Amino acid sequence: MKEQDRPRATSKPGQTAALAERAEERRRRMTAHVAANWREAEDWDLDFWQRQGAEARLSALVALRNDLAAIRGTGAALDGDD
């Protein structure tokens, strides 16, 4: 994402409260796990994603692709793209 495309923090009344509310909502939705080893982490990850619906999995995939495109630059091809 280019600098000019990034959302910017503003000091308009009410926006600070709205940002705080959205941040709190994200914290409530977050799921975390501390694994003792890689195998346990992989098992937990697989179980987590299998519990998610198809829409959530697709949304996560699209978000990852968008993040990769932003990191590599808007015109960069991703691995596997022809």
C-alpha positions as CSV (number, residue, x, y, z in Angstrom):
1,M,0.0,0.0,0.0
2,K,1.4,3.4,-0.9
3,E,1.8,6.0,1.7
4,Q,-1.0,8.2,0.2
5,D,-3.4,5.2,0.3
6,R,-3.0,4.5,4.0
7,P,-5.7,5.7,6.4
8,R,-4.4,8.5,8.6
9,A,-5.2,9.2,12.2
10,T,-7.2,12.4,12.7
11,S,-8.2,14.4,15.6
12,K,-11.8,14.9,14.5
13,P,-14.2,14.6,17.4
14,G,-15.6,11.1,17.9
15,Q,-13.0,9.4,15.7
16,T,-10.6,8.6,18.5
17,A,-13.5,6.9,20.4
18,A,-14.5,5.0,17.2
19,L,-10.9,3.8,16.8
20,A,-10.7,2.7,20.4
21,E,-14.0,0.8,20.0
22,R,-12.8,-1.0,16.9
23,A,-9.6,-1.9,18.6
24,E,-11.5,-3.3,21.6
25,E,-13.7,-5.3,19.2
26,R,-10.7,-6.8,17.5
27,R,-9.2,-7.8,20.9
28,R,-12.4,-9.6,21.8
29,R,-12.4,-11.6,18.6
30,M,-8.7,-12.6,18.7
31,T,-7.9,-16.2,19.5
32,A,-4.4,-17.1,20.7
33,H,-2.6,-20.2,21.9
34,V,0.9,-20.8,23.4
35,A,2.2,-24.1,22.1
36,A,4.9,-26.2,23.8
37,N,6.4,-27.2,20.4
38,W,5.9,-26.9,16.6
39,R,3.8,-30.0,16.4
40,E,1.3,-28.7,19.0
41,A,1.3,-25.4,17.2
42,E,0.5,-27.0,13.9
43,D,-2.2,-29.2,15.4
44,W,-3.8,-26.2,17.1
45,D,-3.6,-24.2,13.9
46,L,-5.2,-26.9,11.8
47,D,-8.0,-27.4,14.4
48,F,-8.6,-23.6,14.5
49,W,-9.0,-23.2,10.7
50,Q,-11.1,-26.3,10.4
51,R,-13.6,-24.8,12.9
52,Q,-13.8,-21.6,10.8
53,G,-16.4,-21.4,8.0
54,A,-15.5,-21.2,4.4
55,E,-16.2,-17.4,4.3
56,A,-13.8,-16.8,7.2
57,R,-11.1,-18.9,5.6
58,L,-11.5,-17.2,2.2
59,S,-11.5,-13.8,3.9
60,A,-8.2,-14.7,5.6
61,L,-6.7,-15.8,2.3
62,V,-7.7,-12.6,0.6
63,A,-6.3,-10.5,3.5
64,L,-3.0,-12.4,3.3
65,R,-2.7,-11.9,-0.5
66,N,-3.5,-8.2,-0.1
67,D,-0.8,-7.9,2.5
68,L,1.7,-9.6,0.3
69,A,0.8,-7.4,-2.6
70,A,1.2,-4.3,-0.4
71,I,4.6,-5.5,0.8
72,R,5.9,-6.4,-2.7
73,G,4.4,-3.4,-4.4
74,T,1.1,-2.9,-6.3
75,G,2.4,-4.4,-9.6
76,A,4.3,-7.3,-8.1
77,A,3.3,-10.8,-9.1
78,L,2.8,-13.3,-6.3
79,D,4.3,-16.7,-6.4
80,G,2.1,-19.0,-8.4
81,D,0.6,-16.2,-10.4
82,D,0.9,-16.6,-14.2
